[in-house]
């Protein structure tokens, strides 16, 4: 395949041209936040947006898995509480102390879930 001058220029161009875009502090913060959400540098994000490319958000899949696991824990703990509240004969062996412990675990798990969710919105 024969390379033309235009093809060669694209291959060898090392992004030596710079654009200056004045922004205020609030605009700078917004641009930096969007770049971080897509896991790109500010320059890469601005280059993409400037060319009409819609950057995709890069989610923290591990973080999402952790939140799903915590949510499942809440479901299991809630199931135990429901079992006790329905006067199920199997639940008679649980005393009030056990139920207080269970409620404390539910509260702690809810706090973990909220802390995990807050990480996504910083």
N, C-alpha and C positions, 0 to 999 in steps of 0.2 A: 504494500500500500504506500502510495506516494504522499508525503506530507506537504501541504501548502503552507505558505507564509502565515496565513491566518490561523491554521491549526497549530503551527509551531509557536505562535505568539500566545495562544491560550495555554499551551503546555508549559511554556517557560515564564509566563507572567507570575511574579511572586507577590501580587497584591501590593504594588509599590505606590498606588494612588490612594490618597487619604481624603476623606470628606470631613468637614468640620460642621458639627450640628450643635448649636448652642441650646442648652436646656436649663430649666430652673431645678432647684433641689427636689421638688416633688416629682417632676417628670423623670429625673435621674433615678429616683428610688423606684418608681413604677417600672421603668425599663429594666433595671437590675433585677427586680422581682420576677418579671416575665422571663427574662433570660435564665434565671435560676430554676424556674418552674419547668423549663424545657431542657434543663441540664446543658446549657450552652453558655459560652462566654457572651458578654455584652456585644462585642464586635460581630460574632457569628450570628447572634439573634437579629441584630440590626441589619446585617447583610441579607439574611433570609427574608425578613419583613420587607425590606427595601426592594427586593426582587419579586415580591408578590407571593412568596412561599409562606404558607400558614404553618408556623412551628407547632409541633405536637407536644403536649405536656408529657413529661416523663414521670410516671408515678413510681413511688417507692413500693415495689411489689412486696418486698419483705415486710414493710410497715403495714401494708394492707392485710397480709396474711396474719400478722400479729393481732391486728384489730379483729379479724374474723375469729381467731382462736379465743380471744378475750370475750367476744360476744357469745361464742358457744359455751364458754364457762358460765356466763351469766344465765344462759338458758338452762343449763344443768342445775345450777343452784336454785333458780326459780322453780324448776320442776320438783326439787326436794321440798321447798317451802310449800308448794301447792299440795303435795302429798300429805304433809303434816296438817295443813288447814282443812283438808277434806275428811278428817277423822278416819282415814284409812287404817284398818287394823295393823298393817305393817308399820305404821308410823307411831304406834303407841309406845314403842321402845325409846323414842326420842323425847327427852325432857325439855323443859323450858331453856335450860342452859345450852343444850345443843342447838336449839332454834336461835338463841341470841348469837351464838358463834356463827351460825349460818348467815344471819342477817349482817353480821360484821364482815363476813367474807364477801357477801353481795356488795356491800358498800365499798370495800376495798377494790373489788373488781370493776365497779362502776368508775371509780377514780382513775384506775389504770386505763380504762377505755377512753375517758375524757382527756387524759393526758396524751394518749396516742392520737386522738383526733386533733387536738390543738397543734401538734407538730405539723399537720398538713396545712394549717392556716396561718402559719407565721410568716 
